[in-house]
Amino acid sequence: MGLIKVFKDTVGGVFEDQWREFFVCDSLPNNVLVRRGKKASSRRSSNKGDDNVISNGSIVTVAPGQFMLITDQGRVVDFTDEPGDFLYDQSTEASMFYNDKGIGESIKKSFRNAIDRFTFAGHPGKDQRVYYFNTKPVIANRYGTPNPVPFRIVDANIGLNMVMPIRAHGEYAYKIVNPLLFYVNVSGNVTEDYTTELLDSQLKSELMTALQPAFAKISAMGIGYDELPLHTMELADALNEVLSEKWTELRGLAVDAF
């Protein structure tokens, strides 16, 4: 079951004159992390097919900022993050179109693990779905420390070693960096949308827990507490390092800005 990339004018021309089914997804709002693809027919199609069956020869459209994956009986069978139109061909192997920007090996490893985890008997699948993942940064997530967080100040030149209690509040952004992990370990086979509200409380709690060890890493770099607003990128990197096991390796998420 593979994808074949096709030209836009081909989709709008020859394919429009045939009985084709299209899977499309509108622009995903900031609060939607995953949306199930909906079937939209060409002008000649009656659109009476089962939404859980992807017909051979269907066209799947992917927009910028989206990652699309196809499942069969809950098993990931193909995916792409390249914008464009793709022909679904059941006679080919998985194509796995993606832009390799440093996460290529991670995506391929997750795909192999997903295949191992989601297996079914050798009969044709009866539940095929298209999912679209929002890969744009999810912005405007508010946070605040309910209690002061200790920030250690060390200056070997004057023998200073003290703890300054500080409070922090503001906004952070995160994004999905490995949609396959997010599908396998978080969203699963959602029927409609998987929204940020389902994760907000858990992510915020884990972020606040990671703030203290992140501050320790910032302090070790020689950055003073009064300089923190000037080093938000370093703080985001420190948070990602602390949260890597729970966020990146488990859920496929990463802090984008803080």
N, C-alpha and C positions, 0 to 999 in steps of 0.2 A: 504494500500500500504506500504509494509515493506521490509526491507533488512534482508537477512539471510547470515551470514558469512560462507564462505566455504574455504576448504583447497586448497592451490595452486596446489598440485598434482591432486586433483579432477578436478579442472578447466582444467588443461592441459591434463587430461586423458579422463574420461567419457564424460565430457561436450564438448570436442573437436570433438567427434564423433556425436554430435547432431547439429541441426540447431539453433545455439545460436548467439545472437548479443552481442558484447562487447562494453562498453563505457570506454575509457581510456583517460589519459591526460599525456603528456610528462612533464618532469621537467619544472616548471614555472620559467622564468627568473626574475631578480630583478625588472624589470619595469612592470611586469604583475601582477595585483592584483586579477583578476577574468578571467577565461577562460571557455568558453562553451565546454562541453565534446563532443567529436566526436565519431561517431559510427564506430567501426571496427569489421568486421565479422570474424567468425571462418573459417577454410578452406572449410567447406561444405556450408556455407551460401552465398547467392548471393548478400547480402548487397543492396537490392533494396527497403528496407523499408523507410518510412518517417522518417526523422531525428527528427521530432517533436513528435514522438510516441515511447515510451519505451515498447517494447514487454514484456509480462509476461515471466519470466525465463531468462531475459537478465542478463549478468554479468557486474557489475560496479567495476572497479579497482581504488583503492585509493593509492597514493604513500605517503611516509613520507613527512611532511611539507605541506600537503594539507588538506583542509576541503571540503568535497563534500556534496552538497545538491541537492535534486530532487524537481522540481516544477511541478505542474499540473494546467494549466490555470493561471499561475502566483502565485499559492498558494503553499507554502512550505509544502511538505508532508513527507519528511524524510531527514535525514542527518547523516553524520559520519565524525569523524576525525581520526579514526583508520585505519592504513595502512592495505591493504589486498584486497581480492576479495569478492564481495557480490552478492548474488542472489536476483534479484528483483522479489518479489512475491506480486501480486496485491490482494491476498486473505487475507493478514495479516495486522495487525496494524503497524503503524510507529514504527521502532525499536530504532532509535536515538542512535546509537553507538557513544560514545565519551569518551575521557579520562578526568575524573573529576580532574582538576588541579586548583580548586578555582573558575572557571567560570561556573561550572555545573549549578548552580541555575540561573545564568544570561542567559545561553543558553536556558534552559527550559522555562523561563519567556518569552524570545523573541520568542520562538517557539509558545507558546500559543497566543501571540499578533499577530504573523504572520498569524496564522489560523483565528483569528477573523477579521483581516483586509482583507485578500485575500480569499474571499468566492465566490462560483459560484453555479449555479443551480445544482440539483441532478443528472444531466446526466454525463456520463463518459467524462473525459477531452479529448480534441482534440489537446492540445499543452502541451506536457510533455518534460521537459528539464533537463539536468544534468549540474551542474556548479561546477567548482573546484576553491577554494579560496587559495591564497598563504598565508600561516600562518607563513612563515619565516620572520625575520626582513628585512624591505626594507631599505637598507643602502645607504650611499653616497649621501644624500640629502643636498645640500649646502645651507647655510644661511649666512646672514650678516646684521648688523644693519646699515641702511642708515644714521641715526643720532645717536649721543651719547645717551646712556640710563642712567638715574640717578641711582646711587647706594648709599644708605644712610649708613654712617659710624657712629656708636654710641659706645662710650666707657664711661660708667658711672664713671669709676675710675678716669678719668681725665677731666670729663665734656665735652667730645667731641661729637658733633652732627653736622655732615656736609654731604654734598652731593658731591659725586665724579662722574663726567660724564665719562662713559667708553664705548668702542666699543667692539663688539664681532663678530667673524666670525668663520666658521668651517663647520662641518657636523653633521647631526642628523639622527637617524634611528627610524622608527616607524613600527608597525605591526598591523595586524588585530587580535583583541582579541575576537570579537563577529561577526562571519561571517553573522549570520542571520540579525543583525542590519544593517550591511553593505549592504546586499542584499536589504532589505526593504527600506532603506533611502538613498542609494547612487547608487549602480550599477543597480539594477532592472534586467529586462530580456535583458541582452546584447546579441547581435547576435554572436559576436566573442570574443574579448578581452576587458577588462576594464583595462587601463594602468595608471601608476602613473602620466603621463603628464596631465591627465584630472583633477587631484586633486592638483598638485604641487603648483600652484600659490595661491590657497585658503588656503592650509595648512600652507605654508610659511608665509602668511600674518597673519593668526591667531596665529602662533607660535611667531612671532615678537611682536604682541600685548600682548601676555601672558608673555613675557620676563620680563617686568618691575615688575608686581606683584610677579613673581617668584623670582626676585632679592630681593624684599622686604622680602619674606619668608626666603631666605638665609641669609640676613642681620640680621633678628631677631634671627637666630640661632647663632649669634656671629661670623660668617665667614666673614673675610675681603675680599675686592675686589681683593687683590693680591693673595688670596688663592683659588679663583674660579676654576683654572685649576685642583686643587686637589680634588674638590668636585663636579665632574660632575654627579655622581649618585644622590646626594642630589638635584642638580639642575633639573635633569630629573624627580625626584619625585615631586618637586615643580611645574614643568610645567604640569605634569599629573593632579595634584590637581586643577590647574587653568583651564586647558582645559577639565576637565572631562565631563562637561555638553555638550560641542560642539563635542568633539571627542569620548569619551568612551560611553556616554549614548545615543548619537544621531547616530554616525557613526560606533561604535564598533572598534575604533582605540585607540592606546596608544603610547606615546613616549617610545621607547625602549632604546635609548642611545642618549647622547648629548655631 
